Amino acid sequence: MKNAVVIAVALAVVVVGQVGDTAPKTTRKVIVALNDSTTNVTVTNESGTAPARSTRKAKAPVRVAQNQKASGKILKPKATENIPVPSTTEASEQQSPTAPTSKTGVLAPTQTVKTSAGEVKKTVKKSPFGFRYRSYNAMNLDYIEGQNPNGDGEVRAWDRFGLTYSFTDNVSLTLQPEVNHTWFGDRDRGQDDAGTEQPYSGYMGNTNLILGHSQIARLKGDIILDGSLRYDIPTSEISQRNGQLGETRVTVGLGREFGKFEVKAMLIGRSYLNQYNTSELQTKSCGDSKLKSCGKLNKEFRLYQLVDLTYNFTKRLGFTLETGFQNTTVHGDEATNRAPSRVDQIIMNPELSYAISDNFALAVGLYEEPNMTKLPDDGYVPLSVANGGEAYLQTTVKF
């Protein structure tokens, strides 16, 4: 009702102005803008002269709820008048001196619409299949520094081709063949194990089958428990020649983020002979009644106790220091005169990585695993030439 009175007063002002004006008559516009606390009445000449503005405080705020029409009577304007009706959305209309003008010279109103905060997420169907190719290229540090000129001076590499199927966002199964080769190496050089037909410059490794879970549980303090089960199918020449059964590996990890820092502890258990030769089968029968077979099922068992410390400079650039211990237990075997033994090694692996894009990344680093029983007299000096180790470049392509 109070707003109707204000509109009526504005119309009366226009009528009085037209009667008392001795100048040629012009058409005037009356614009009434309502908001929560004030009622703005603007009288403007049609010819575009500067508007005379009058602002009156409303005794009570006028609110128009969203998707709800204002109650009360609405005065119907004359044909020559332009009185905008308040919007039914939660908005305010104001005329600003900097706002764009209309063709008639009247300042055009600007509207600010308040919307509730929130993100509209589009649902994009993602393929459950993924592909990752990793190429690890390394060279011995002792050869680079000239400490062992007769050592392995070739740039060797292993390439892994991983085809992944994701059952859920956290559970996936990966089939990953491995190929070992050298860059510009001697093609006639044989592998370290005698009797192989494939040369050291290029040979087939085992094929990994990995079942992984990136978030088994979220523990107290936002600690993420993850893990994986891996079986190495004996596809290498050495594994097939020796009738190998395959390598098994179990990995359990606990990780947590602290802003740009990430900390992850890992426990990895694996049973194998070496990178491309896996566990033995008990197939040969021995004449001695005291021995059931000539050869243990597992020649070695290796346990890793590692910690990854990562600092992310940006979303794409990060530095990781992986360190810990590697314990290898060699099972004794009377049938083959193999004595039991134990080897304890230190792992030191600093790495700088950069993701050029979501599909391509590079990493450079140093890796060493010196035998703790054969350290120099001055003790362990990380990444010293005496510890051996290697420098590497790793590239990763994924889709």
N, C-alpha and C positions, 0 to 999 in steps of 0.2 A: 504494500500500500504506500509506504514511504517512497519507494522508487517511482511509483506512478505519479506522486505529487511532484517529485523533482522533474520528471519528464514534462508534466503540465506547465510548470514554471518556466522551463526552457522554451516551450512553444510560445508562451506568453511573451517572453523576451524577444523572440523573433518577430511576433506580430507588432509589438510596439516599435521595434526598430524599423519595420517596413512603413509604418504610418508616419513616423517623424522624420524619415529620411527624405531630404529634398533632392538628392542625387538620383540619377536614373535607376529605376528598380532593377535589382538583380536577384537571381534565385539563390537562396541560402540553404545550406545543409546543416542539419542538426544531428550530431553523432553523440550518442549516449553510450558510454562504456561502463559496464558494471564489473567490479571485482570483489574480493572478499572484504575490503575495508573502506573503499572510497567509491564515489560515483562521479565520473568525469563527464562533463558536458562541454562539447566543442562546437562552436558556431563558425562556419567557414563560408566565405563567399564563393559562388560557383566560378567566378573569374579567376580564382586561384590566389587571392590576397592572403597575407599571413593570417592564420586563424587566431581568434581570440579565445583563450582557454580559461575555463572556470572549473575549479576543483572544489567539490563540497564533500566534507566528511560525512559518512553515513553513521547514524547512531547505532545501528546494529549491522553486523556483517551479513552480506548476502552470499550464500553458498549454494551451488548447484551441484548436486551429487552426480557422479559418473553414471551415464546411461539412465538418467532420470530427468524428466521435464520439470521446469520451474513452475511452481504453483502460482495462482493469481491470474488476473486478467492482463492481457497484452494489448497495448494500444496499437491499432493499425495505423501506420504512417501514411501520409498523403503521397501522391504519385511523385511529387517533386522532392520528397524527403528520403533520406537514407539512414535508417536507424537499425543498426545490426542487432540481431537477437543474440543474447548470451549463448555460448556453446553449451551443449549438454555434456561435454567432456570436461575433466578437471584441467582448465586452461585459463590463461589470462591474456587479454588483448590490450595492447598499449600502442600509442602512437609515439614514435621517437623522431626527433629532428633529423636523425641520420638514416631513417628508414627510406626505402625507395618511394618515389611519388607516382601517383596514378596519372592517367592522361589528362584529367581535369585539374591537376595541380594539387590535389589533396594528398596529404601524406598517407601512404598505404600502411595499414596496420600490420604489425608482426606478431605472430602467435607462437608461444612457447608451450609445448605440450609436455606435461610431466608424466613420465612412465615409470612403472615400478622397476627396480633394479633386478637384473637377472640376465643370464646368457641363454640364447636360443641355440641349441646344439642340433646340428643336422646329422641325421643317421646315415652314415655311408657304409654300404655293405663291403666288407673287406674279405679278400680271398684268404682261405685258410692255408694256402701254400706260400712258401717263401724260399728264397735261394740266397746262399752266402758263399762267397769264394774268398779264401784267405791264402796268401802267399807269404811264407816266412823265409827270409833270405839272410844267411848268417856267414860269418867268417871268423876264424880263431883269432883271439887277441894276441896270443903269444907269437903267432906268425906275423901279424901286423907289426908288432913292436920289434921283431927280429930276434926274439929270445929263443925261438925254435925254428930255424930256417928249414929244417928237414921235416917239419910237421905238415899238417894238412893245410895247404895254401889255397885251396879251391873255394869258391863261393858256392856253397851248397844251399839247397832250398827244399822245403816240402810244401806242396799245394794241397789244399783240402776243398772239396766241392760238396757243400751241404745243401740237401733238399729237405725242407722242413714242412711238416703238417701240424697245424695248431688245432688241437681239440677245443681248447678254451683260450682265454687271454693269457693264462699262466702255464698251461700244460701243452707240451709239444713233443713230437717224435721226429728225429733227424737221422737221415741216412747220409753218411759222409765218407766217400772214398778218399784215399790219400795217395799221392804220387810224390816220390822223392827224386831229385835230380840235382845237377850242378849247372852253373853258368860258365860256359867257355872252358869246361874241364876236359881232362883226358878221356876220350871215349872208350879207350881200351882198358882203362883201369877197372879192376874187378871190385866187388864189394868186400867188406872186411871179412866176411865168412866165405871160406873157399867152397868151390863146387857150385856156385850160382852161375846161371847163364846170362842173367840181366846185368849190365855193367853198372858201375857206381854213378855214372853220368845220367842214368835214368832207370828207375825200377818201380814196380808197383808195391805199395805198402798195404796194410790191412784196411778194412772198411769198417768204420765206426757206426754203431747203431745206438743212439742216445735218446733216452726218455728223460725229459727235464721238467722240473716244476719251479717256476720263478718265485712263487710265494706259497709255500706250504702252510705257513701260519704267520700272523702278525702278533708278535709277543709284546709284553709290557715295555713301554718306552720306545715304541715304533721300531722295534727290531724285527727285521724280516728273516724268516727261516726259509731257505731254498735248498735244492738238492737235485741230483741226477743219478741215473743208472746207465752205465755204458758197457756195451759188449763189442769187442773188436773181432769181427769176422776174419778168419785167417785166409786172406786172399793174397798175401805176399808169397813170393817164390820160396823163401826159407820156411815159412809156416807150413805151406803145402808139402814141401819136400820132407819135412820132419813129422808130418802127421799131427800137427798141432790142433788143440781143442779151441783155443781162443783166449783172449784176455778180458777180464772183468774189472770194472772200476766203479767205485761208489764215492760220490762227493756230497758233502754236507756243508752248508755255509750259513753264517750269521752276519748280517750287515745292517748298518744304520747310517743315516745322513745327518750331518750337522752343518746346515747351510751349504757352503761350498765344499766342505769336507765330507768324505765318505770313508767309513772303516768297515772292513769285512774280514772275518776270520773263517778259514776253510780247513777242513779235514778231508783228505783224499786217500783212499786205500786202493791199491791196484796190484794185480798179480800178473807178471809178464817176464819175458826174458830180455827184450829190448824194444825199441820203438816199432819194429816191424816183425818181431818174432815173438810168438805167444806161448802159453803154457803147454807143457808136454802131456802126452797121453801115456797111460800105463798099458802098453800093448804087448811088449816083448816078455816072453816067459824065460825064467832062469832055471838052470839045472839044480842049483842049491835049494834044498827044501826050506831053508831058513828065510829065503827071500821070495816074496810073492811076485815080484816083477823087477825088471831092470829099468828103473827110472821113476822119479817122483812125478806126481800129477802136476805140481807147481814147483818150479825151480826157485823162483824168487817171489818175495812179497815186499812191496814198497809202500811206505806210509809217509804222506806229506802233512806237515803242520805249518800252515801259511797264514800270513796276515797281509792284506792289501790296504795301503794308506793312499788315498787319492785326494788331490786338491784340484778343483775345477776352476781355472782362471775365468773361463767363459763357458757357455753351453757347448762349445765345440773344442776348446783347448783344455787339456788336462794333463796332470803329472801323477803317475802312480809308482809307488815303491812297494814291491812285493818282496817279502823276506820271511824267513822261517827255517825249518829243518826238513831234511829228507832222510829217512831211515830205511835201509835196504837189508832184508834178512834173506840169506841164501841157505836153502835147506840142504842138509847133508844127505848123501846117497851112497850107501855101501856098495851097491851094485855097480856104480860107475866111478867109485872112488872119489866122489865129490865131498869135500869137507865143508861143514857148516861155517858160516861167517856172518859178520855184521859190519855194515858200513854206514857211518853217520856223516852227513854232509850239510853244509850251510847253503841256503838259497839267498841270492842277492840279485834283484832284478829291477832296476830303475827304468822307467819308460815314459816318454813324452809322446802324447797322441793328439792328433788334430783331425776333426771330422770336416772335410771339405764340403760335404753335402750330406743329406740324409742317406745317401746310397754309397758314398765313397769316403774312406778314412785311411790315414797313414799313421804309423807309429815307428819310432826309433828307440832303441834301448840297448842295454848291456845285460848279459846274463852269465852267471857263474854258479857253480856248485862244488866248491873245493872239499876234499876229504879232510875232516877235522883231525884225523890221526896223522896226516902228512903236511900239516901247516909248517911254515918256516919258524925259526927260533924266536923271531920277534912277534910271533902270534899272527892273528888274522887281521889283515889290512884289506878292507872291502875294495873290490874292483882293481886290485893290483895285478900286474902282469904275471906274477908268480903263481897266482891262483888259476891261471888259465882263463876259461870263459870265452865268450864270443860277443861280437857286436852284430846287431841285426836291424833289418828294415822289414816291416810287415805292412802289407796292403790288404784292405778288406773292401770287398764290393758286395752289396746286398740289395735285394729287391723284395 
